[in-house]
């Protein structure tokens, strides 16, 4: 009995340590965002200080930040939307109608994520320069769509494979067609996993840095690129401003995940009823 209690205590301690290691950096970044620079660079970490909003005011007051925010919202939103519209039906077809090429297709889709970003960015930079679309939202949307499409397909195939075939067969007997089965049966049942796939795709392209750095210079710069430009070399690094930019950079994905989950859950519940 004592060994069992000791095992439970050890398991809870490991889980608590893992949760602390994941949450504390976020907590410390948020805390530093409200500090003055002199309170951040002290030898002894300060948990009690006089908070300030100057860091957030500086970040939000820059026109480049607003332009980067608009670019990130437009580029990431369209890339995820196109990736979901094309990727979800493709994933359902792979999962429900397997053939001898199904595994090869899955591996090819996953292999798009194998290459390092620089190996993808350099050829794309040459292509967009030749077509005259370098540093445009269009080129960024097309590029990010390749990333979201691969992620959505790879994560959605197992979700659709777990949908019971008996439910779809019963719907087919009731006169449902393939499109009705997909929209009214498969999507609602697999909605939780699909929300995770779409949300992960959005976070992936929202935080993407290297490809955006190589494919943009001014007009289509995304928010991560603008945030990186707030730093300075030497000992005068504006740590408070950098922490505030990280906090602001993290808010849109959290809002997107929350709004997407609420909208899809309510929509699928209405269709199911």
Secondary structure as GFF3:
##gff-version 3
##sequence-region A 1 273
A	DSSP	alpha_helix	2	33	.	.	.	ID=ss1
A	DSSP	alpha_helix	37	40	.	.	.	ID=ss2
A	DSSP	alpha_helix	54	60	.	.	.	ID=ss3
A	DSSP	alpha_helix	63	96	.	.	.	ID=ss4
A	DSSP	alpha_helix	102	111	.	.	.	ID=ss5
A	DSSP	alpha_helix	117	131	.	.	.	ID=ss6
A	DSSP	alpha_helix	137	161	.	.	.	ID=ss7
A	DSSP	alpha_helix	165	173	.	.	.	ID=ss8
A	DSSP	alpha_helix	178	181	.	.	.	ID=ss9
A	DSSP	pi_helix	182	186	.	.	.	ID=ss10
A	DSSP	alpha_helix	187	189	.	.	.	ID=ss11
A	DSSP	alpha_helix	191	206	.	.	.	ID=ss12
A	DSSP	alpha_helix	210	215	.	.	.	ID=ss13
A	DSSP	alpha_helix	223	228	.	.	.	ID=ss14
A	DSSP	alpha_helix	239	272	.	.	.	ID=ss15
###
